[in-house]
Amino acid sequence: MPYRAHFDFDIRFANGGELSGTGFRLDLPDRDLSEAEIGRLLVQHLGLALVDEVDLRGLRIVEEPHRGSRGVSDAASGAAATTRVVDLSHPIRAGLVTYPGLPAPEITPHLTREDSRAKYAPGTEFAMDILTMIGNTGTYLDSPFHRYAEGPDLAGLELSSLVGLRAEVFHLEDAWTPERRGIRPETLADRDVRGVAVLLHTGWDRWFGRPEYGSGAPFLTGEGAQWLIDAGAALVGIDSLNIDDTESGGERPAHSLLLGAGVHVVEHLTNLGELPPRGARFTAAPPAVEGFGTFPVRAFAEVPV
């Protein structure tokens, strides 16, 4: 069971100056930590130097999911003996509405099982079906070609940039509001994201396939996208309607910046709440289709147990 500490704090520095905070929350590796040990975790999480004294006030330790405090890992120490696989993709079915206004997939038979019996040996039958759909269906990946004609298409992506990426999962269900839907750099700045898949868990996937999914969704701001680029992220995924604000009049700064920098984008993820903030490996590989910019993926994460 994960634990978090709730407290107010005062920090004094050896070279002068003080820092105070109220209502702070900090992930804990286990429940049985002393106040001094929690104080040291706080210093590590904040990345502070030359700290002289740490005073915690009103300390409470509660059972609560981890949110990714720096210096605290949910992964077991040492080599994990096994992993569990978490499916992060929405199933595709005929008639599924992924994005309002885009066509739903159609599935029609090319060869039915009944008709195939005349073509094969007795007792042998097959079904062959035709799937007609737009690339923006279900959980899908955007390649640079989706936004830029000169960018790599699906067939031009390096598999190594799509498979087994170290994942940093930001659990942000309580970090945005209907009045302030954009995810900003400050919300992401406590992690080292160089070379990783940044997965933004907003909780919006609970509306997927329903009319509520199409409006009021959280998104990544252009400033947030630029921060992730500058920080070296390899891929950015979100469990929302779009990485951008679709109610902004057609502007797409996150797509433009990320894909222009060669950072893959995965949209309409699900089940991100089942992942720890750190320790998972993320995979989202589309088929190698030439001249195509976006396509569904079977996204999944491998989590140490």
C-alpha positions in Angstrom: 0.0 0.0 0.0 1.5 3.4 -1.0 1.8 6.1 1.7 2.1 9.9 1.6 3.0 12.4 4.3 0.9 15.6 4.8 2.5 18.5 6.6 3.6 22.1 6.8 7.3 22.9 6.9 10.0 25.4 7.6 13.4 25.1 6.0 16.4 27.2 7.1 19.6 27.4 5.0 23.2 27.3 6.3 24.0 30.4 4.2 21.0 32.3 5.2 17.4 32.5 4.1 14.3 30.4 4.8 11.6 28.5 2.9 8.2 27.6 4.2 5.2 25.6 2.9 1.7 24.7 4.0 -0.4 21.7 3.0 2.5 19.9 1.4 2.2 16.2 0.4 5.1 13.9 -0.2 5.3 10.2 -1.4 6.9 7.8 1.1 8.7 4.6 0.4 7.1 3.0 3.5 5.1 4.1 6.5 7.7 3.6 9.2 9.9 6.7 8.6 11.0 9.1 11.2 10.3 12.8 11.0 14.0 13.4 10.3 13.9 10.9 7.4 10.8 12.5 5.9 12.6 15.9 6.2 15.5 14.5 4.2 13.1 13.2 1.6 11.6 16.6 1.3 15.0 18.2 0.8 15.8 15.6 -1.9 12.4 16.1 -3.6 12.8 19.9 -3.7 16.4 19.6 -4.9 17.7 22.0 -2.2 21.3 22.7 -1.3 23.0 24.0 1.9 20.0 23.1 4.1 20.7 23.6 7.8 17.4 22.6 9.5 14.1 21.2 8.5 11.0 21.5 10.8 7.8 19.6 10.0 4.5 20.7 11.5 1.2 18.8 11.7 2.7 15.6 10.2 0.2 13.0 9.1 0.9 9.8 7.2 -2.0 8.5 5.2 -2.6 5.7 2.7 -2.7 7.5 -0.7 -1.5 6.7 -4.3 1.9 8.0 -5.1 2.2 11.1 -7.4 5.8 10.8 -8.3 7.8 12.7 -5.7 11.5 12.9 -6.7 13.7 10.5 -4.8 10.9 8.0 -4.1 10.4 5.0 -6.4 7.4 2.6 -6.5 9.6 0.0 -8.2 11.0 -2.8 -6.0 14.6 -2.5 -5.2 17.0 -4.7 -7.2 16.0 -6.6 -10.3 12.3 -7.4 -10.6 11.6 -11.1 -11.0 8.4 -10.5 -13.0 6.4 -7.8 -14.7 2.7 -7.3 -15.3 1.4 -5.8 -18.5 -1.1 -3.0 -18.4 -3.1 -2.4 -21.6 -3.4 1.3 -22.2 -5.4 1.2 -25.4 -9.1 1.6 -26.1 -10.6 -1.3 -28.1 -11.7 -0.4 -31.7 -15.2 -1.5 -32.8 -17.5 -0.7 -35.7 -19.2 2.6 -35.1 -16.8 3.8 -32.5 -16.6 7.6 -32.2 -13.1 8.6 -31.1 -13.1 12.3 -32.0 -16.4 14.2 -32.8 -16.7 14.9 -36.5 -14.4 12.2 -37.7 -15.8 9.0 -39.4 -16.3 5.9 -37.3 -14.7 2.6 -38.4 -16.7 0.2 -40.5 -16.0 -3.6 -40.5 -17.4 -5.6 -43.4 -16.7 -9.2 -44.4 -14.5 -10.0 -47.4 -14.9 -13.8 -46.9 -17.3 -15.2 -44.4 -16.7 -18.5 -42.6 -19.6 -20.1 -44.4 -18.3 -19.1 -47.9 -14.7 -20.2 -47.0 -15.8 -23.8 -46.5 -16.0 -24.2 -50.3 -12.4 -23.0 -50.7 -10.7 -25.2 -48.1 -10.5 -28.8 -47.0 -13.4 -30.2 -44.9 -13.4 -28.9 -41.4 -11.2 -25.9 -42.3 -12.7 -22.4 -42.4 -11.5 -18.8 -42.1 -12.9 -15.3 -41.8 -11.4 -12.3 -43.7 -12.7 -8.9 -43.0 -12.2 -5.4 -44.3 -11.7 -2.5 -41.8 -12.3 1.0 -43.1 -11.2 3.7 -40.7 -9.4 7.0 -40.4 -6.0 6.8 -38.8 -7.2 8.9 -35.9 -9.2 6.0 -34.3 -9.0 4.6 -30.8 -5.6 5.0 -29.2 -3.2 6.2 -31.9 0.3 7.6 -32.5 1.1 10.8 -34.4 4.3 10.8 -36.5 5.9 14.0 -37.6 4.3 13.4 -41.1 0.9 14.0 -39.5 1.8 17.7 -39.1 4.7 18.2 -41.5 4.8 17.0 -45.1 8.6 16.6 -44.9 8.5 14.7 -41.6 9.0 11.0 -41.1 5.9 8.9 -41.8 4.9 5.8 -39.8 7.3 3.6 -41.8 10.1 6.1 -41.1 10.0 5.8 -37.3 12.8 4.0 -35.5 11.3 1.1 -33.5 13.8 1.8 -30.7 12.0 5.1 -30.1 8.6 3.3 -29.7 9.4 0.1 -27.7 10.3 -0.3 -24.0 10.7 3.4 -23.2 11.2 4.3 -19.6 8.0 6.0 -18.5 7.4 8.9 -16.2 3.7 9.0 -15.4 2.3 12.3 -14.1 -0.9 11.7 -12.2 -2.8 14.9 -12.8 -6.4 14.2 -12.0 -6.4 16.9 -9.3 -4.0 19.3 -11.1 -6.4 20.8 -13.6 -9.9 22.3 -13.4 -12.7 23.1 -16.0 -11.6 26.7 -15.7 -7.9 25.9 -16.0 -7.6 22.9 -18.3 -4.1 23.5 -19.6 -1.1 21.5 -18.2 1.8 23.9 -17.7 5.5 23.5 -17.4 5.5 24.1 -13.6 3.3 20.9 -13.2 6.0 18.8 -14.9 9.2 20.4 -13.7 10.0 18.1 -10.8 11.1 15.1 -13.0 14.0 14.2 -15.2 12.3 13.3 -18.5 15.3 13.0 -20.8 14.8 10.1 -23.2 11.5 8.9 -21.6 7.9 8.5 -22.5 6.0 11.2 -20.6 2.5 10.0 -19.9 -0.1 12.5 -18.7 -2.8 10.9 -16.6 -5.8 13.4 -16.5 -8.6 10.9 -15.9 -10.5 12.2 -18.9 -10.6 8.6 -20.5 -13.5 7.9 -18.2 -15.7 9.7 -20.8 -14.2 7.9 -23.9 -16.9 6.9 -26.4 -19.5 9.2 -24.8 -20.7 12.7 -25.8 -19.0 14.2 -22.7 -15.6 13.2 -24.1 -15.8 15.8 -26.9 -15.7 19.1 -24.9 -14.0 20.5 -21.8 -11.0 18.2 -22.0 -7.6 18.8 -20.4 -4.6 19.4 -22.7 -0.9 20.2 -22.7 -0.1 23.9 -23.2 2.4 25.1 -25.8 4.7 26.2 -23.0 4.4 22.7 -21.4 5.2 21.1 -24.8 8.3 23.3 -25.2 9.5 22.5 -21.7 9.3 18.8 -22.4 11.2 19.3 -25.7 13.9 21.3 -23.9 14.0 18.6 -21.2 14.6 15.9 -23.8 11.4 13.9 -23.7 11.2 11.2 -26.4 7.4 10.7 -26.4 4.4 12.4 -24.9 1.1 10.6 -24.3 -2.2 11.7 -22.8 -5.5 10.0 -21.9 -7.5 13.0 -23.2 -9.3 14.0 -26.4 -6.2 15.7 -27.8 -2.8 16.8 -26.8 -3.9 20.4 -27.7 -6.9 22.5 -26.8 -9.5 21.6 -29.5 -11.6 24.6 -28.4 -8.9 27.2 -29.2 -10.0 28.0 -32.7 -7.8 25.7 -34.6 -4.4 26.4 -33.0 -2.3 23.3 -32.3 0.9 24.5 -30.5 1.6 21.2 -28.7 1.3 19.1 -31.9 3.4 21.7 -33.9 6.2 21.9 -31.3 6.4 18.2 -30.4 6.2 16.7 -33.8 8.4 19.5 -35.2 11.0 18.4 -32.7 10.6 14.7 -33.5 8.8 13.9 -30.3 6.1 11.2 -30.8 2.6 11.9 -29.6 0.1 9.3 -28.4 -3.5 10.3 -27.8 -6.6 8.7 -26.2 -4.6 6.5 -23.8 -6.5 4.7 -20.9 -5.7 3.0 -17.7 -2.8 5.3 -16.8 -4.1 5.3 -13.2 -2.8 1.7 -12.9 0.8 2.8 -13.5 3.3 3.9 -10.9 4.9 7.4 -11.3 8.2 5.6 -12.2 9.4 2.2 -13.1 7.2 1.2 -16.0 8.3 0.6 -19.6 6.0 1.9 -22.3 5.5 0.6 -25.9 3.3 2.1 -28.6 4.3 0.8 -32.1 2.1 1.4 -35.2 2.4 -0.6 -38.4 5.0 0.7 -40.8 2.6 2.4 -43.3 4.3 4.6 -45.9 2.8 8.0 -46.7 0.7 7.8 -43.5 1.0 10.1 -40.5 -1.1 8.6 -37.7 -2.5 5.1 -36.9 -3.9 3.1 -33.9 -1.4 1.4 -31.6 -1.7 -1.3 -29.0 -0.1 0.8 -26.3 0.9 -1.0 -23.1 3.2 -0.7 -20.1 5.3 -3.3 -18.4 5.3 -2.8 -14.7 7.7 -4.5 -12.2 6.0 -6.5 -9.5 
